[in-house]
Amino acid sequence: MAYRFLHTADIHLDSPLKTLALRNPELSHLIGLATRRAFIRVVDLCLEEQVDALVVAGDLYDGDQTSMKTARFIAEQLRRLHEAGIRTFIIRGNHDALSKITTELVMPETVKVFGPSAEAVVIDRGAGHSPIAIHGLSFAKPHAPQSLLRHYALPIPDAINIGIMHTSLGGSERHDLYAPCSVADLQQSGFRYWALGHIHKRSVVEDAASVIVMPGMPQGRDVNEDGPKSVSLVTIGDDRSIVVEERPTAVAQFERLAVDVSAAADWTSMIGEVSSGLHQLRASVSAEHLVARVQITGSTDLAWRLRRDLDLVRTELETRGTLIGNVWIDKVQTVCLPPGSVNSRSGAAGELATIMEDEVTRSEGYRQELRAIAEELRAQLPAELREMFGSDEVLFEEILAEIARDGSAEVMARLRREKVD
């Protein structure tokens, strides 16, 4: 008799929107509800597959949420599993360590929320079947600079031991270190399966002794969480073999699209090439909705007009996206250059561009003024939007530099005379 469970993590239910909140209201509404809809799909999948359990490896919530709407939604979904006889095992990660929902919400008796001390739940499956031992540990604070592995109990003899841990492993881009440990440490722990969470990108490591899975998140929230999102359906056989299946869950999938328009003869053909790129991308995405960030590249006589009239390009692509079906435009960018402009800045326009880039935008006075404007704007934003200017001083300075470069290019685009198509 196989033991089957669904493994997910980093759902971040009802997490606040960032940049999308300032753009298309319809898109903001779609993404604002996407984490809920993805979690409903997770529960639906549990019911369809008739699994024994749902395992949530941290960050079910996002930050110190206290919304009772979120609490009621979670209770309703877990009740669906309870009524079907499916158990739920949850640990708290760095984002939901502060959440009052976990401690105040009354869960069905089939839901186990592990506390700050390591525990093991042993499931007796009857004669002839190895028991299942599920080990879990939540952290009470949002920071865990040391490995938590040493706090877990030793594997229970004769049982199939499953560990649930929220960890950054050895570290990953865009993720803070949280309870770091190595894959080798987990492989040597004696646990048959490690259900991990924290890193939003999927990874699977298998050897003869163990299977270590970071399922990624079931739903991305912005373009920095691009690509397909999924959960893991895990089947443990009586012979202790493990089969891990990836199952898609995302309602909306974020993707970056770069289109080279060097061959475009005019504005209409340029729009056609970018639209064709959107068509091809849409065909490759299985999620119900595609949210694309488009970057137009190449060497073209349209370079300056593209930068000047980028808002018109976006409007045109939004229309094309509607015709394609459920294609949303997150942002349109251009890095196009006029033919022969690379490493060449001749004439008055070239001299002006050089002065702006090499002298004006790099001067301390300019940077101080830009910094002051950005800080004033950031102070007026809601707390959940302030990371638009970076989460630390280094990122803040990088974003300011990008703003300065874009501003210079925008000025040049508006000064340059355009040929009429």
C-alpha positions in Angstrom: 0.0 0.0 0.0 1.7 3.2 -1.2 1.7 6.4 0.9 1.0 9.4 -1.2 1.2 13.1 -0.4 1.3 16.5 -2.0 4.3 18.7 -1.2 4.1 22.5 -1.5 5.6 25.6 0.0 5.9 29.4 -0.3 2.2 30.0 -1.1 2.4 33.5 0.4 -1.4 33.8 0.6 -2.7 37.3 0.1 0.7 38.9 -0.1 0.5 42.5 -1.1 1.2 43.5 -4.7 4.2 45.6 -5.5 4.7 47.2 -9.0 1.6 45.7 -10.5 -0.6 47.8 -8.1 0.4 50.9 -9.9 -0.5 49.6 -13.4 -3.4 47.9 -15.0 -6.2 47.5 -12.4 -7.5 44.4 -14.1 -4.1 42.8 -14.0 -3.6 43.8 -10.4 -7.0 42.1 -9.5 -6.0 38.9 -11.4 -2.6 38.6 -9.6 -4.1 39.8 -6.3 -6.3 36.7 -6.3 -3.9 34.3 -7.9 -2.3 32.9 -4.7 -5.8 32.0 -3.5 -6.8 30.4 -6.7 -3.5 28.4 -6.9 -4.0 27.1 -3.3 -7.5 26.0 -4.3 -5.9 24.1 -7.1 -3.5 22.5 -4.7 -6.5 21.3 -2.5 -8.4 20.2 -5.6 -5.4 18.1 -6.7 -5.2 16.5 -3.3 -8.9 15.5 -3.6 -8.5 14.3 -7.2 -5.5 12.2 -6.4 -6.9 11.0 -3.1 -3.6 11.5 -1.4 -3.0 10.7 2.3 -1.7 14.1 3.2 -0.8 17.6 2.2 2.6 18.9 3.3 3.2 22.6 3.5 6.9 23.4 4.0 6.6 27.0 5.3 5.4 30.5 4.2 1.7 29.6 3.8 1.1 33.2 4.8 3.1 36.4 4.1 4.5 38.5 6.9 2.5 39.5 10.0 -0.9 39.1 8.5 -3.9 39.3 10.8 -6.6 39.4 8.2 -9.6 37.2 9.2 -10.5 37.0 5.5 -7.3 35.1 4.9 -7.9 33.0 8.1 -11.4 32.1 6.9 -10.2 31.1 3.5 -7.5 28.8 4.9 -10.0 27.2 7.3 -12.4 26.5 4.4 -9.8 24.9 2.3 -8.3 22.7 5.1 -11.9 21.7 6.1 -12.3 20.3 2.5 -9.3 18.1 3.1 -10.4 17.1 6.6 -13.8 16.0 5.3 -12.1 13.8 2.7 -9.9 12.2 5.4 -6.7 13.9 4.2 -4.3 15.0 6.8 -2.3 18.3 6.6 1.2 18.9 8.0 2.4 22.5 8.2 5.6 24.2 9.4 6.0 28.0 9.7 8.8 29.6 7.6 10.5 33.0 7.9 7.6 34.9 6.4 4.8 33.4 8.5 6.8 33.1 11.7 5.1 36.3 12.9 1.7 35.6 11.6 -1.0 35.5 14.3 -3.2 33.4 12.0 -1.3 30.2 12.8 -1.7 30.6 16.6 -5.3 32.0 16.6 -7.0 30.0 13.9 -8.8 26.9 15.1 -7.7 24.1 12.7 -9.5 20.8 12.1 -8.0 17.9 14.1 -6.5 16.4 11.0 -4.2 19.5 10.7 -0.8 19.4 12.4 1.0 22.7 12.7 4.5 22.0 14.1 5.8 24.3 16.8 9.3 25.7 17.6 10.4 22.4 19.1 11.1 19.5 16.7 8.4 16.8 16.7 7.6 13.6 14.9 4.2 12.3 14.0 4.1 8.5 13.5 1.4 7.1 11.2 0.7 3.4 11.8 -0.4 1.8 8.5 -1.1 -1.6 9.9 0.6 -5.0 9.7 2.9 -5.5 6.8 3.4 -1.8 6.1 6.2 0.4 7.3 5.0 3.3 9.5 5.4 6.8 8.2 7.2 9.2 10.5 6.8 12.9 9.6 9.2 15.3 11.3 8.7 19.0 11.5 10.0 22.2 13.1 8.7 25.7 12.9 10.8 28.8 13.7 9.2 31.3 16.0 11.2 34.3 14.6 11.7 35.5 11.0 15.4 35.0 11.2 17.3 31.7 11.6 21.0 32.2 10.8 22.0 28.7 12.0 21.1 25.3 10.6 18.0 23.7 12.2 19.0 20.2 11.2 20.7 19.4 14.5 17.3 20.0 16.3 15.5 17.3 14.5 15.2 13.9 16.2 17.1 10.9 14.8 15.2 8.8 12.2 12.7 6.4 13.8 13.9 2.8 13.2 11.9 0.8 10.7 9.8 3.8 9.7 9.9 5.8 6.5 11.1 9.1 7.8 10.0 12.3 6.1 11.4 15.7 7.2 9.8 19.0 6.6 12.2 22.0 6.7 12.2 25.6 5.6 15.8 26.4 4.5 17.8 28.3 2.0 20.2 25.3 1.8 23.5 26.9 0.6 21.9 30.1 -0.5 20.2 31.3 -3.6 19.9 34.6 -5.5 17.1 36.9 -4.3 16.7 34.7 -1.1 18.0 35.6 2.3 19.9 32.9 4.2 17.4 31.0 6.4 18.4 28.0 8.4 21.2 27.1 5.9 22.4 23.5 5.5 23.9 21.5 2.8 22.4 18.8 0.6 25.1 16.5 1.8 24.0 17.0 5.4 20.4 16.1 4.5 21.5 13.1 2.5 23.4 11.8 5.5 20.5 12.4 8.0 18.9 9.0 7.4 15.6 10.6 6.3 14.1 9.0 3.2 12.4 12.2 1.9 13.1 15.9 2.7 10.2 18.2 2.0 11.8 21.7 1.8 10.6 25.2 1.3 11.9 28.8 1.0 13.6 28.9 -2.4 11.0 29.8 -5.0 12.6 27.8 -7.8 12.0 24.0 -8.1 14.8 21.5 -7.6 15.0 17.8 -7.0 18.1 15.9 -5.7 17.9 12.1 -5.6 20.3 9.4 -4.6 20.0 5.8 -3.3 19.4 6.9 0.3 17.2 10.0 0.0 15.1 12.3 -2.1 15.4 16.1 -1.5 12.8 18.3 -3.1 12.4 22.1 -3.1 9.0 22.3 -4.9 9.2 26.0 -5.7 6.0 28.1 -5.3 2.6 27.2 -6.7 2.1 30.8 -8.0 4.5 33.6 -9.0 3.6 37.1 -7.9 5.8 39.2 -10.2 8.2 38.9 -13.0 11.1 38.1 -10.6 9.2 34.8 -10.0 8.9 33.9 -13.6 8.5 30.5 -15.2 6.1 27.6 -14.6 5.0 27.0 -11.0 4.0 23.7 -9.5 3.7 21.3 -6.6 5.1 17.8 -6.1 3.0 14.7 -5.9 5.0 12.1 -4.0 4.4 8.3 -3.9 6.3 6.1 -1.5 6.0 2.4 -2.3 6.1 -0.5 0.1 9.6 -1.2 -1.1 10.5 2.4 0.1 10.9 3.6 -3.5 9.9 7.2 -4.2 8.3 8.6 -7.3 8.1 12.4 -7.5 5.7 14.0 -10.1 5.6 17.7 -10.9 2.0 19.0 -11.2 1.3 22.6 -12.6 -0.8 24.9 -10.4 -0.2 28.5 -11.6 -3.2 30.6 -12.6 -0.9 33.2 -14.2 2.6 32.6 -15.4 5.2 35.4 -15.6 7.7 35.4 -18.5 10.3 37.7 -20.0 10.2 38.1 -23.8 13.1 39.6 -25.8 12.4 40.3 -29.5 15.1 41.5 -31.9 13.5 43.9 -34.4 16.6 44.7 -36.4 14.9 43.3 -39.6 11.7 45.4 -39.2 11.4 47.7 -42.2 8.8 50.1 -40.5 6.7 50.6 -37.4 4.0 48.2 -38.5 6.4 45.3 -39.2 8.1 46.0 -35.8 4.8 45.6 -34.0 4.1 42.5 -36.0 7.4 40.9 -35.0 6.8 41.6 -31.3 3.3 40.3 -31.6 4.5 37.1 -33.2 6.9 36.7 -30.3 3.9 37.0 -27.9 2.0 34.4 -29.9 4.8 31.9 -29.7 5.3 32.5 -26.0 1.6 32.1 -25.3 1.6 28.7 -27.1 4.4 27.5 -24.8 2.7 28.4 -21.6 0.1 26.0 -20.1 -1.1 28.4 -17.4 -4.5 30.1 -17.9 -2.9 33.5 -18.1 0.4 34.8 -19.4 1.9 38.0 -18.0 4.8 39.1 -20.1 7.6 41.7 -19.7 8.7 42.6 -23.2 12.1 43.9 -24.1 12.6 45.1 -27.7 16.2 44.8 -28.9 18.3 45.2 -32.0 19.7 47.9 -34.3 17.0 49.9 -36.1 16.1 53.3 -37.5 13.1 53.1 -35.2 15.3 53.2 -32.0 14.6 56.8 -31.0 10.9 56.6 -31.9 10.5 53.4 -29.9 11.9 55.1 -26.8 9.8 58.2 -27.3 6.6 56.4 -28.1 6.9 53.3 -25.8 3.5 54.0 -24.3 2.0 53.5 -27.8 3.8 50.2 -28.2 2.4 49.0 -24.9 -1.1 50.0 -25.9 -0.8 48.1 -29.2 0.6 45.0 -27.5 -2.1 45.0 -24.9 -4.7 45.0 -27.7 -2.8 42.2 -29.4 -2.6 40.3 -26.1 -6.4 40.5 -25.8 -6.8 39.0 -29.2 -4.3 36.2 -28.6 -6.2 35.4 -25.4 -5.3 36.0 -21.7 -2.0 37.7 -22.5 -1.2 40.6 -20.2 1.6 43.1 -20.6 3.5 43.7 -17.4 6.0 46.2 -18.9 7.6 47.1 -22.3 11.2 48.1 -22.4 13.6 49.0 -25.3 17.3 48.8 -25.6 17.4 49.4 -29.3 20.1 51.5 -30.9 20.2 53.3 -34.2 22.3 51.7 -36.9 26.0 52.5 -36.5 25.5 54.0 -33.0 27.6 51.4 -31.1 30.7 53.1 -29.8 30.1 56.1 -32.0 28.8 59.4 -30.8 29.5 61.9 -33.6 27.9 65.2 -34.1 26.1 67.5 -31.7 23.7 64.9 -30.5 26.6 62.5 -29.8 28.4 65.2 -27.8 25.3 66.0 -25.8 24.8 62.3 -25.0 28.4 62.0 -23.9 28.1 65.0 -21.6 24.8 63.8 -20.1 26.2 60.3 -19.4 29.8 61.0 -18.5 29.4 64.3 -16.7 25.9 65.2 -15.7 24.4 61.9 -14.4 27.6 60.9 -12.7 28.0 64.2 -10.8 27.5 64.1 -7.1 25.1 67.1 -7.2 22.9 65.3 -9.8 22.9 62.1 -7.8 22.0 63.8 -4.5 19.1 65.6 -6.2 17.9 62.3 -7.7 18.3 60.5 -4.4 16.3 63.2 -2.6 13.4 63.0 -5.0 13.4 59.2 -4.8 13.4 59.2 -1.0 10.6 61.7 -0.9 8.5 59.6 -3.3 9.3 56.4 -1.4 8.2 57.9 1.9 4.8 58.7 0.4 4.2 55.1 -0.9 2.4 52.5 1.2 4.7 50.2 3.1 4.2 47.3 0.8 5.3 49.3 -2.3 8.5 50.8 -0.9 10.7 48.0 -2.1 10.2 49.3 -5.6 13.3 51.3 -4.8 15.2 48.3 -3.5 15.3 46.4 -0.3 18.7 47.8 0.7 21.1 50.7 0.0 23.0 48.8 -2.7 19.9 48.0 -4.7 18.6 51.6 -4.1 21.8 53.0 -5.7 21.5 50.5 -8.6 17.9 51.5 -9.3 18.9 55.2 -9.2 21.6 54.6 -11.7 19.1 52.8 -14.0 16.7 55.7 -13.7 19.5 58.2 -14.6 20.4 56.2 -17.7 16.8 55.8 -18.8 16.2 59.5 -18.2 19.2 60.5 -20.4 18.0 58.2 -23.2 14.5 59.6 -22.9 15.8 63.2 -23.3 17.8 62.2 -26.4 14.8 60.4 -27.9 12.7 63.5 -27.6 15.3 65.8 -29.0 16.1 63.7 -32.0 14.2 64.4 -35.2 12.2 61.4 -36.4 11.6 60.4 -40.0 7.9 60.1 -40.8 6.9 56.6 -41.9 
